[in-house]
Amino acid sequence: MSHLPELPVTFRPSRTRAVLLTAGVSIFVVITTVAMLLEQLSPGERASFVFTGALLLGVLVLLSRPKVVADESGVTVVNIAGSRHLDWAEILQVNLRPGDPWVFLNLSDGTSLPALGIQPGIARQRAIDDARTLRALAEARSIGDPEQHHG
């Protein structure tokens, strides 16, 4: 890849995120509206409807959270339940094989870390391009600093 993007750069499944957040807000609004319109519901039952809508919205917000942020210091992988910062030297390989649900990062400690922020779900070509860009950044950063190449 001849030119790399300026850092920091954030990779996230924008279309999937938009669908999840739109669905979450819509579900919350519909459930809350139904709860308010049903006159036979007690205040407690209405509250439980609204709580259920909020819970579903919360789950969809969590599912829309994944992203991968590359900056000068390395890569931060934000998945559904947590995040992890990696130095560039820790990333040995960026993989997105046909059929993979998302990118996997092979790390210098022998483990593999899923990076849900790059996933071919709705926007397959975008995920492929993002994976190639992250791979090129990782190769340029680890090769560019021979001190970090030891591990």
N, C-alpha and C positions, 0 to 999 in steps of 0.2 A: 504494500500500500504506500503510495508516494507521499501523501500528506496525511498527517494525523491531526485529529481535532485538538483545539485548545483545551487545556485542562483548567478547571474541573469539567467533566462531562458526565451527565446522568443518563443511564439507560433504564427505561421502564416500559412495560407494555401499555402504552397510552390508550389504545382502543379498548383493551380488556378492562383497564382501570375505569374508563368512561362508562362502559356498559355496567360494571359492578356498582359504581357510585350512583348512576342514574337509577338502576334497579332498586338499590337500597333506599334511596330517598323516595322513590315512587311507592314502594311497599310500605314504608313508614307513613306516608301521607294517606294512602288508601286505608290502612288499618286504623289509623287515628280518626279519619273521617267517619268510617263505619262505626267506630266506638262512640263517637259523639252523636251520630244520627239514630242509633238504636235506643229509643226512649226507655225500653224495658230493662236496660242495664243499670246496675247499681254503680255508684262512684267507684267502688273497689273493682268491679268487673271492667269498667272503662279504663281504670288505671292499669289493669293487667293486659288489656288490649294494647294500650300505648307502650307499656313495658316490652311486650312481645315484639311490637314493631321496631322499637329502639334496639332490642337485642339483635334482630335480623339485620338492621342497618349496621350495627357494630360489627357483626360477623363479615358483612360484605366490605366494610371499610378495612378490616384486617386483611381480607383477601386481596384488596387493591394496594396494599402497602409495599410489596416487593419492588426493589430498585437496586441498581448497581451504580455506585458513584466512584469514578476514577479521578484522582487528583495527584498532585506531585508526590505525596507521601505513600500512595498505594491505592488500594481498592477497598471500598466499604460495601459489603454485601448485606442488604436489608431484606430479610425474608419475612414470612408471616409472623413468627413468634419472636424473632430476635435479629440482631445484626452482629457482624464481625468485620473488623478492619484487618486487612492483609497488607503487608509490605509487598512491593513489586517483586522482590526476590523470592517470596514465598510461592508465587504462582508459576508453576512449571508449564502448565498447558491449559488452554481454554478449549473445551469440547462442546460441540453441538452436532451430534450425529443424527441421521435421519431417524425419526421416531422418538427422539428424546423430547420430554415435556418441557425442558429448559436447559440452560447451559450448565455444565459441570466444570469446576475449576480443580485441576489436579495440583495438589500442594506439595511443598518440599518435605512436609512431615509424613508423607505417604498416604494422606487421606484425600478424599474428594469432597468438595463443598458444592452443593447445588446453589445456583444463582438464579432465583426465580424471577428476577428483574428482566431477564432476557429469555422470553418464551415464545415459541412459534405458533401459539394458539390461533388468534384471529389474524395477526399480521406476520405471516411466515417469512416473507422476504425481508421485512424490517428486522426480525430477530436474527436472520442469517447475516445481514449487513452489520448489525450491532455486535454479534459474536466475532466477526472478522475484525472489526475495529478494536474491540477489547483485546483480541489475540495480538494484533499488531502493536498496540500500546504496551502490552505485557512484554512482548519480545524486544521492543525498542528500549524499554526501561531496564530490563534485566541485563541485556547485552551492553547497554550504554554505561553501566556502572560495574566494572570488573570486581570491585570490592564486594558487591552484593551477590556476585555469582557463586561464591563459596557457600556451601550449606550443608 
